[in-house]
Amino acid sequence: MIYLEVQLPDIPGSLIELIKPVSQNGGNIYGVLHHHDKKINNVIPVDIWFELSEELIELSLENIKKDLIEKNIQIIKISLGSKNKVLTFILTGHVFDTDITDTIKRLDSKNIKVLELHAKFTEVDEISSVIMKVEFPEVMTKFESITEIEKICEEKNLFLIRS
């Protein structure tokens, strides 16, 4: 897994300019996260996670970096390999009524990154279910990450199902 952090101008089409070089060089994108709450001077930090084939990883990554630099996309950080751990869980309750975006931002503030989110939509006033796949840093234990998730669930009256 490759983690790439960049600074993107907050203008239409800038995200596609980030994604194109990754895709064109064989990247399989797993997640993209905009940090709109951290926007400064019309620039937004964006994180992207993707994989490249092992045989071509060095060449592909160099091509991606070159393409991004040519597009004036500022690269902040590139990390190879996964130094993070993954956890999948289900939230049930009024997940959307209690602001799913806030939940994601709060997890992100604790360095717990949402990689995938799958939702079962219902009527607005009914209970909904969301499956989340998150990544947390190697320095954080599974127990610590679950504790952070449980705090949010308790506050928002959500039910957490985990393995």
Contacts in CASP RR format, 6 or more apart in sequence:
PFRMAT RR
TARGET T0000
AUTHOR 0000-0000-0000
METHOD contacts of the structure
MODEL  1
MIYLEVQLPDIPGSLIELIKPVSQNGGNIYGVLHHHDKKINNVIPVDIWF
ELSEELIELSLENIKKDLIEKNIQIIKISLGSKNKVLTFILTGHVFDTDI
TDTIKRLDSKNIKVLELHAKFTEVDEISSVIMKVEFPEVMTKFESITEIE
KICEEKNLFLIRS
1 30 0 8 1.000
1 49 0 8 1.000
1 50 0 8 1.000
1 51 0 8 1.000
1 81 0 8 1.000
1 82 0 8 1.000
2 49 0 8 1.000
2 50 0 8 1.000
2 51 0 8 1.000
2 52 0 8 1.000
2 61 0 8 1.000
2 78 0 8 1.000
2 79 0 8 1.000
2 80 0 8 1.000
2 81 0 8 1.000
3 47 0 8 1.000
3 48 0 8 1.000
3 49 0 8 1.000
3 77 0 8 1.000
3 78 0 8 1.000
3 79 0 8 1.000
3 81 0 8 1.000
4 22 0 8 1.000
4 47 0 8 1.000
4 48 0 8 1.000
4 49 0 8 1.000
4 50 0 8 1.000
4 64 0 8 1.000
4 75 0 8 1.000
4 77 0 8 1.000
4 78 0 8 1.000
4 79 0 8 1.000
5 45 0 8 1.000
5 46 0 8 1.000
5 47 0 8 1.000
5 75 0 8 1.000
5 76 0 8 1.000
5 77 0 8 1.000
5 78 0 8 1.000
6 18 0 8 1.000
6 45 0 8 1.000
6 46 0 8 1.000
6 48 0 8 1.000
6 68 0 8 1.000
6 73 0 8 1.000
6 74 0 8 1.000
6 75 0 8 1.000
6 76 0 8 1.000
7 43 0 8 1.000
7 44 0 8 1.000
7 45 0 8 1.000
7 46 0 8 1.000
7 73 0 8 1.000
7 74 0 8 1.000
7 76 0 8 1.000
8 14 0 8 1.000
8 15 0 8 1.000
8 17 0 8 1.000
8 18 0 8 1.000
8 43 0 8 1.000
8 44 0 8 1.000
8 45 0 8 1.000
8 46 0 8 1.000
8 73 0 8 1.000
9 42 0 8 1.000
9 43 0 8 1.000
9 44 0 8 1.000
10 36 0 8 1.000
10 39 0 8 1.000
10 42 0 8 1.000
10 43 0 8 1.000
10 44 0 8 1.000
11 42 0 8 1.000
14 73 0 8 1.000
15 32 0 8 1.000
15 34 0 8 1.000
15 46 0 8 1.000
17 71 0 8 1.000
17 73 0 8 1.000
18 46 0 8 1.000
18 48 0 8 1.000
18 68 0 8 1.000
18 73 0 8 1.000
19 29 0 8 1.000
19 32 0 8 1.000
19 48 0 8 1.000
20 67 0 8 1.000
21 63 0 8 1.000
21 64 0 8 1.000
21 67 0 8 1.000
21 68 0 8 1.000
21 71 0 8 1.000
22 29 0 8 1.000
22 48 0 8 1.000
22 50 0 8 1.000
22 64 0 8 1.000
23 29 0 8 1.000
24 67 0 8 1.000
25 52 0 8 1.000
25 60 0 8 1.000
25 61 0 8 1.000
25 63 0 8 1.000
25 64 0 8 1.000
25 67 0 8 1.000
26 52 0 8 1.000
26 53 0 8 1.000
26 56 0 8 1.000
26 60 0 8 1.000
27 50 0 8 1.000
27 51 0 8 1.000
27 52 0 8 1.000
27 60 0 8 1.000
28 50 0 8 1.000
28 51 0 8 1.000
28 52 0 8 1.000
29 48 0 8 1.000
29 49 0 8 1.000
29 50 0 8 1.000
30 49 0 8 1.000
30 50 0 8 1.000
30 51 0 8 1.000
30 115 0 8 1.000
30 116 0 8 1.000
31 48 0 8 1.000
31 49 0 8 1.000
31 50 0 8 1.000
31 115 0 8 1.000
31 116 0 8 1.000
32 46 0 8 1.000
32 47 0 8 1.000
32 48 0 8 1.000
32 49 0 8 1.000
33 46 0 8 1.000
33 47 0 8 1.000
33 48 0 8 1.000
33 108 0 8 1.000
33 113 0 8 1.000
33 114 0 8 1.000
34 44 0 8 1.000
34 46 0 8 1.000
35 44 0 8 1.000
35 45 0 8 1.000
35 46 0 8 1.000
35 47 0 8 1.000
35 108 0 8 1.000
36 44 0 8 1.000
37 105 0 8 1.000
38 44 0 8 1.000
38 45 0 8 1.000
45 76 0 8 1.000
47 113 0 8 1.000
49 113 0 8 1.000
49 115 0 8 1.000
49 135 0 8 1.000
52 60 0 8 1.000
52 61 0 8 1.000
53 60 0 8 1.000
57 80 0 8 1.000
61 78 0 8 1.000
61 80 0 8 1.000
65 75 0 8 1.000
65 78 0 8 1.000
68 75 0 8 1.000
69 75 0 8 1.000
82 135 0 8 1.000
83 137 0 8 1.000
83 138 0 8 1.000
84 113 0 8 1.000
84 135 0 8 1.000
84 136 0 8 1.000
84 137 0 8 1.000
84 138 0 8 1.000
85 135 0 8 1.000
85 136 0 8 1.000
85 137 0 8 1.000
85 138 0 8 1.000
85 140 0 8 1.000
85 142 0 8 1.000
85 145 0 8 1.000
86 115 0 8 1.000
86 133 0 8 1.000
86 134 0 8 1.000
86 135 0 8 1.000
86 136 0 8 1.000
87 133 0 8 1.000
87 134 0 8 1.000
87 135 0 8 1.000
87 136 0 8 1.000
87 142 0 8 1.000
87 145 0 8 1.000
87 146 0 8 1.000
87 162 0 8 1.000
88 131 0 8 1.000
88 132 0 8 1.000
88 133 0 8 1.000
88 134 0 8 1.000
88 162 0 8 1.000
88 163 0 8 1.000
89 131 0 8 1.000
89 132 0 8 1.000
89 134 0 8 1.000
89 146 0 8 1.000
89 149 0 8 1.000
89 160 0 8 1.000
89 161 0 8 1.000
89 162 0 8 1.000
89 163 0 8 1.000
90 129 0 8 1.000
90 130 0 8 1.000
90 131 0 8 1.000
90 132 0 8 1.000
90 160 0 8 1.000
90 161 0 8 1.000
90 162 0 8 1.000
91 103 0 8 1.000
91 129 0 8 1.000
91 130 0 8 1.000
91 132 0 8 1.000
91 153 0 8 1.000
91 158 0 8 1.000
91 159 0 8 1.000
91 160 0 8 1.000
91 161 0 8 1.000
92 127 0 8 1.000
92 128 0 8 1.000
92 129 0 8 1.000
92 130 0 8 1.000
92 158 0 8 1.000
92 159 0 8 1.000
92 161 0 8 1.000
93 127 0 8 1.000
93 128 0 8 1.000
93 129 0 8 1.000
93 157 0 8 1.000
93 158 0 8 1.000
93 159 0 8 1.000
94 127 0 8 1.000
94 128 0 8 1.000
94 156 0 8 1.000
94 157 0 8 1.000
94 158 0 8 1.000
95 103 0 8 1.000
95 119 0 8 1.000
95 128 0 8 1.000
95 129 0 8 1.000
95 130 0 8 1.000
95 158 0 8 1.000
96 119 0 8 1.000
96 124 0 8 1.000
96 128 0 8 1.000
97 124 0 8 1.000
97 125 0 8 1.000
98 156 0 8 1.000
98 157 0 8 1.000
98 158 0 8 1.000
100 117 0 8 1.000
100 130 0 8 1.000
103 152 0 8 1.000
103 156 0 8 1.000
104 114 0 8 1.000
104 117 0 8 1.000
106 152 0 8 1.000
107 113 0 8 1.000
107 114 0 8 1.000
107 134 0 8 1.000
107 148 0 8 1.000
107 149 0 8 1.000
107 152 0 8 1.000
108 114 0 8 1.000
110 145 0 8 1.000
110 148 0 8 1.000
111 136 0 8 1.000
111 137 0 8 1.000
111 140 0 8 1.000
112 134 0 8 1.000
112 135 0 8 1.000
112 136 0 8 1.000
112 140 0 8 1.000
112 145 0 8 1.000
112 148 0 8 1.000
112 149 0 8 1.000
113 134 0 8 1.000
113 135 0 8 1.000
113 136 0 8 1.000
114 132 0 8 1.000
114 133 0 8 1.000
114 134 0 8 1.000
115 133 0 8 1.000
115 134 0 8 1.000
115 135 0 8 1.000
116 131 0 8 1.000
116 132 0 8 1.000
116 133 0 8 1.000
117 130 0 8 1.000
117 131 0 8 1.000
117 132 0 8 1.000
117 133 0 8 1.000
118 130 0 8 1.000
118 131 0 8 1.000
119 128 0 8 1.000
119 129 0 8 1.000
119 130 0 8 1.000
119 131 0 8 1.000
120 128 0 8 1.000
120 129 0 8 1.000
120 130 0 8 1.000
121 128 0 8 1.000
122 128 0 8 1.000
134 145 0 8 1.000
134 149 0 8 1.000
136 142 0 8 1.000
136 144 0 8 1.000
136 145 0 8 1.000
146 160 0 8 1.000
146 162 0 8 1.000
149 160 0 8 1.000
149 162 0 8 1.000
150 160 0 8 1.000
152 158 0 8 1.000
153 159 0 8 1.000
153 160 0 8 1.000
END
